[in-house]
Amino acid sequence: MVLLEHPADAVAKTLGSAPEIMLLSLNAHAADVAAVTEALLSLPTISMRLGHLAGFGGPISPSLIARLCVLVALHDAGKVNVGFRNRIRSLPGPTAGHVRPIMDLLFHPLSRGSEQQRRGIRTALITALRLNDVVNWFPDPDQALCAVLAHHGALPATGEADLTLWEPLGTYDPITAARRLGDALPLWFPHAFGPDSPTILPPRFLHAFAGIVTWADWLGSDSTVFGPAGDPWCEDGGTSRLDWARAQARALLERRFIMPAPRQKAAQAPDLASFARLLPGFTPHWAQQQILSAPLPEPGEVRVLEAETGSGKTEAALIHFLRLLAARAVDGLFFALPTRASAVAMQQRVTKKLRDWLGAAAPPVGLAVPGYLRVDDRDGQAQVDWSVLWPDDPADTRHDRGWAVETPKRYLTGAVMVGTIDQLLLGGMRVRHAPLRSGPMLRQLLVIDEVHASDAYMSTLLLNVLDQHRAAGGHTFLMSATLGAAARHRLLHNTLRDPPTLATAREVPYPALLGSQGLICGAPPPDEAAGKAVTVMLDADASPGHAAALAADAASRGARVLVIRNLVRLAQATQSALETLVPSDCLFSPNGRPAPHHARFAVEDRFLLDAELEARFGRDAQSGGIIAVSTQTAEQSLDIDADLLITDLCPCDVLLQRFGRLHRHRRPDRPAGFATPCAIVLAPPIEAIAPSPNGTASHAPLGFGKVYPDLSILAATRLALVANPIWRIPHMNRDLVERTTHPEALKTLALQLGPAWVRHVNEINTGAQIAQITHAKAAWLAWKKALAPLPELDAALATRLGLGRRVARFETPQPGPFGTTIQTLPVPAWMVEGIAPAADPAPEAIRPEPDKLHFRFAGREFVYDRLGLRLAEAA
C-alpha cells in the first residue's frame, strides 16, 4: 500500500518497504521533531542550562521555547526542493539532498549571472517559510537557522545554488510546498508570533541548541513512534498532528528515561541521606563522609576529590550524584574513565549501586564504549541493517533502555552512561556530531576518574569541554588518587598559566576535597603509621623471563601475584615465559585457559577476563598461589587484591595507582612472607632511561618515551624509590607526587643529571608540551564563535583519541580461545597504519584452528588466540 500525498505537499521520508511503502509529509515530520524539541526544552535542567548560556541567569521563557520550536520545524525545509522529491519518490530527473541546497540558496554569495533569478526565488522562499518573522526575533537569524540546519552532525560547506531545484516541475511547486509548512507555524506555536522583544542568542547557546535539535531529530525520526498515524498529511493545517506528536513525545521521553522526575523523586527518599542505607555493613571512608556532608556546589563549580586508591572514591562520586539528583540540579550522569577496561568494570559497579539505592526508579546504565552494546547487565546484538536485537526481551522494553548505547553518537543522551574519556572529549572538538554530545551532556553530572592519567594534550581537550559545562552552570566532579598541583590548577581554574609553586603545592592536605574557590575540606595529616606501608624492591632486570621467574617463585610460596607490564607485547612475552615455569593451575585462566589480561581481546572475551580476574583476585577470592600478567587494564577500577605486585617502572602517580592493587583489603590469610605489602619495581638504571644527547627519547626501554613521554618524571620516580625503600600510603602521597611531577622539581633534577636531561625537560615543557597544547587547541570547538562547516579530523588526532581503532566484525560468529563465540574484535590504529581507511571492512581468509583464529583484515594478516590479538608476523 502506498499513501498518496497531497499534491502540494513535500515528502519528508518513506516508511516501511515494498509493497507497503508509506509516505510521511514534510509538515508531519516537522511537527514531530518540533514537538520533541518542545518537550526537551521544557525540561527544567535543560531550560536552566540554556538560560545560563544565553546570559539570562534563569530558565528560558515559554515564548523563546515557542520561537525555537518554529526554527526546528524548519530543519528539513530544504526537502521541498524537486531534487529531493525526485530522489525519495524514485522519479526521473535531477536528485539532491536537503541541507546543502537550502544553504546554497540562502547563504552563498550571489553570482552575477543568476543574481536576479536567485534573488527572486530566495525572497519567495523566505516569505513562504516566514523567515521574515525570524529576522525580527533574533538579531542574528542566519546563525539561529544554521543551528537547526546542522542537525546531521555538522554544517556543509556552501556553493553556487542550483536554481532548477527550486523551480516548478509538473504540478509540483517547491515554493507552494514551503508555504504549506510556513502557514502551519502560527497555528502550531502562536506564542512565537507575539510581541516579545528580540533575543540575542550567543554562539555558546547555539552550539548547545544545535545538539538539542540533533537529539530531537533522532527521536522524532523514529518511525516506530512517529509513523503514519496522527494525520500524516496534515489536512487540517497540522494542528491534530502536532497535538498527537506532543503526546507521543512526552511518552517517548518517559520511556527512554529522559524525563528525570522519577529518579529525582526516588533520590529524595530520607533514608538515602544515611550511610546505614547507602553503605550497609561498611564504615564510611573519610571521602564518603565529606561528600555526604559538604554543601552542594554552586552551578558551574568544579569539584576535585583527591584520596588514595581503595578509599571509596567511586561510592563518594555516586553519593555526590545522588545528592545533586535529589536537589534536581542534574538529570543524569556520565562517568568517564581513562581506559575501555576500567569503563567496562565500572559500568557493572554503577548498575548495581543505583539499583540498590533507587530500586524500580533506577535509570538504565549504559556502557559508552564503541564495540560494546551493553545496558544494565544485558548485551545487544548488532544486526545487518544496523538495528540492535536485545535478546530475552519479548515486551521490547530493552530497546528504550538501550537506545543511547546503540550508536556512539548518542552516548551522551543516556540517563546514566559509563564510558571512556574520549567520548566526552569529542563533544568539545571540531568533529561531526560534537553538538549531539556537548548539548545533551549539559544536564549531566560529569564524573571524571583518574584525571592524573591525562597528559597536556588530553588535559587541554578536557579544558574546552569543561569551559562550556561551566558556562552552562553544569556540575563536574573530578577524582584522583594522585593529582599533581599543576594539573589540578588547570582543571579547577580552566587555565594553563601560573600553577602554584612547589612549596605551596606540598602544603595542600591529603586527602582533600577542593572546589573552584579553593580547599573545601582536608583530612588531618595522616599518621605515618596509619594506612599502608609498601616495601619497595628495585630490580634492574625487566626482561620477560626474569619477571616470570620472580612471579613463579612467589606463587610457589602461596602468593597471589599481579604482574603489570607497560606494553602488551611485554605482557604476552611474560605470559609465554611463565607457562614454561609453572603449572597451568597457577596461572590466571579464564574458562581454564591461561591468558594475560590486556585490552587486545574481543568484546565477548573481555567480560570473561574481567570477571575471572576479580574472582581470583577479588575481596572474596580463595587463597593460594596464582599469577596474573596484565597491562594498565588492571590498575584502574577493578577491585583486585594481590599479595605481591611486580610492575614496570612508571610515573609516580601511576605507580601509586598500581600500588592500590596491593593488599587492597584486610585479609587474615596472607601466606608466610607476604603478610606486609611488597612491590618489586622493574626499573632499568637511569643511564638506560636517559634521553639521547639532543634530548629525545627514541630508544628508551619499557615503552618509555612513547607510553610515558616525560623521561624526567620516570627518573624522578626511580630516585624516589631509591631514597624511600618503604612508601607509606597515604602519608607520603602528596610529597611523592609533587617531587616527581611538579615542573620546578623536574627542572632541578634535570640540572643535576646533565645537559641531555635539561634539553629533554625543555623540550617536554616548552617544545613538546606547547606543541601538544597547540595541536589540541586547533581541534577545539570554538564556543564563542559561530557554527561553521567542520574539516576532516586530523589523522594523528583521531589515532590519539582511539578513533583510528577499527573493528573487525565477523558476519558469522567465530570460535574464540576461551570457549565462547566472538563477533567483534577491536584493532588498534597502529596495526593498520598506512592502510587506506575503509568502512568496517569485513575480515577475509578466516581460518579457525583449535584455540586460534587466523584472518586477514584491512590488508594485514592477524592471529587471535588466548594471548590476544597480534599481527601474524609477530605471533
Helices and strands as residue ranges (DSSP letters): E 11-17, E 20-25, H 26-41, H 44-54, H 62-73, G 77-80, H 82-89, H 99-107, H 115-128, H 131-137, H 141-149, G 163-166, H 174-188, G 190-193, H 203-220, H 239-255, H 261-267, G 270-273, H 275-278, H 286-293, E 302-306, H 313-326, E 332-337, H 340-358, G 359-361, E 365-368, E 374-375, E 378-379, E 381-382, E 388-389, H 398-402, G 403-405, G 408-413, E 416-420, H 421-425, G 426-428, H 434-438, G 440-443, E 444-448, G 451-453, H 456-471, E 475-480, H 485-493, H 502-506, E 512-515, E 518-522, E 532-539, H 544-556, E 560-564, H 568-578, G 584-586, G 590-592, H 603-617, E 626-630, G 632-634, E 644-648, H 652-659, E 678-682, H 686-689, H 711-723, E 726-729, H 733-741, H 743-753, H 755-762, I 763-768, H 769-778, H 795-800, E 806-815, E 821-827, G 829-832, E 844-849, E 852-857, E 860-865, E 868-871, G 872-874
